[in-house]
Structures are given as C-alpha cells and as structure tokens.
Amino acid sequence: MASRNVLVALWAGGLMGLSGPALTSYAVEVHLADFDTTGDGDVIDKITADLHRTGLAVRSLEVRLRLSAFHRQALAETQATD
C-alpha cells in the first residue's frame, strides 16, 4: 500500500508541477493521509482536492482508476500478493 500511495502521489504531484523535495514531501503527505480512515477514500479525497486547488479538473473517478493501476504496478514490482 505504501508503494501504491507513493506512485499515485508522484503522478498527482507531477500534474501539479511539483518536483524535488516538494514532490517527496507530497508523497509523504499522501501516504500519511491513508491512515485517516479505512479504505481508499481518504487518499482519493486528498489527491482530488489538491488537484482542484491547483486548478486541475481531475475527477475522483480518475484518481480512483489511477490508484487501482498503481496498486497493480506496486504488487508487480514487489512481487507481493493482495
């Protein structure tokens, strides 16, 4: 889950124009947001709100789809199972 959260944060942060330490910091923020509530809603809500705050009209469904894709990627990269 941590790898998935970092991957989706890097995607969203890139859309927002973040790089270097700011992008790293954002990845940590997204990962920590995952501890707010059970499920993926906390991460999806945070990223969607952050994207909207920067003027990007990305729907929560798009974030959910990206999160799912990054989950599969993280599992493949770590050779873990669900």
LUMFI-950984 format. One record per residue (C-alpha): x, y, z. Coordinates in nm, 4 decimals. Layout:
# LUMFI-950984
- X,Y,Z
...
# end
This chain:
# LUMFI-950984
- 0.0000,0.0000,0.0000
- 0.2852,0.2378,0.0756
- 0.4337,0.1842,-0.2704
- 0.0937,0.2378,-0.4298
- 0.0467,0.5607,-0.2350
- 0.3881,0.6889,-0.3390
- 0.3234,0.6078,-0.7044
- -0.0130,0.7855,-0.7115
- 0.1379,1.0810,-0.5244
- 0.4194,1.1079,-0.7790
- 0.1615,1.1060,-1.0597
- -0.0565,1.3726,-0.8950
- 0.2403,1.5793,-0.7812
- 0.3764,1.5773,-1.1352
- 0.0424,1.7079,-1.2630
- 0.0656,1.9865,-1.0056
- 0.4171,2.0758,-1.1178
- 0.5925,1.9535,-0.8040
- 0.9484,1.8260,-0.8194
- 1.2430,1.7514,-0.5946
- 1.1862,1.7932,-0.2216
- 0.8343,1.9311,-0.2733
- 0.7342,1.6148,-0.4597
- 0.8923,1.3942,-0.1934
- 0.7091,1.5859,0.0777
- 0.3819,1.5483,-0.1103
- 0.4328,1.1715,-0.1382
- 0.4751,1.1559,0.2405
- 0.1563,1.3633,0.2887
- -0.0429,1.1296,0.0655
- 0.0923,0.8214,0.2411
- 0.0029,0.9655,0.5824
- -0.3462,1.0538,0.4589
- -0.4069,0.6821,0.4073
- -0.4204,0.6407,0.7853
- -0.7146,0.8831,0.8275
- -0.9920,0.6318,0.7583
- -1.0351,0.2736,0.6444
- -1.0331,0.2247,0.2696
- -0.9028,0.4326,-0.0173
- -1.1398,0.7274,0.0182
- -0.9000,0.9338,0.2268
- -0.6238,0.9151,-0.0350
- -0.8642,0.9750,-0.3229
- -1.0253,1.2724,-0.1481
- -0.6893,1.4295,-0.0624
- -0.5479,1.3984,-0.4110
- -0.8687,1.5144,-0.5797
- -0.8899,1.8189,-0.3512
- -0.5215,1.9022,-0.4028
- -0.5575,1.8781,-0.7808
- -0.8668,2.1005,-0.7737
- -0.6859,2.3539,-0.5528
- -0.4207,2.3893,-0.8219
- -0.6826,2.4384,-1.0922
- -0.6790,2.0868,-1.2372
- -1.0249,1.9447,-1.3015
- -0.9435,1.5799,-1.2351
- -1.2423,1.3793,-1.1184
- -1.2238,1.1467,-0.8217
- -1.3041,0.8566,-1.0558
- -0.9816,0.9265,-1.2480
- -0.7863,0.9296,-0.9219
- -0.9539,0.6019,-0.8176
- -0.8620,0.4409,-1.1518
- -0.5016,0.5602,-1.1233
- -0.4845,0.4336,-0.7648
- -0.6039,0.0926,-0.8801
- -0.3499,0.0829,-1.1634
- -0.0688,0.1875,-0.9308
- -0.1792,-0.0800,-0.6827
- -0.1326,-0.3457,-0.9517
- 0.2022,-0.1916,-1.0503
- 0.3236,-0.1884,-0.6891
- 0.2234,-0.5532,-0.6441
- 0.4096,-0.6484,-0.9616
- 0.7193,-0.4511,-0.8639
- 0.7352,-0.6002,-0.5155
- 0.6113,-0.9430,-0.6242
- 0.3640,-0.9284,-0.3400
- 0.0071,-1.0504,-0.3307
- -0.3098,-0.8775,-0.2158
# end
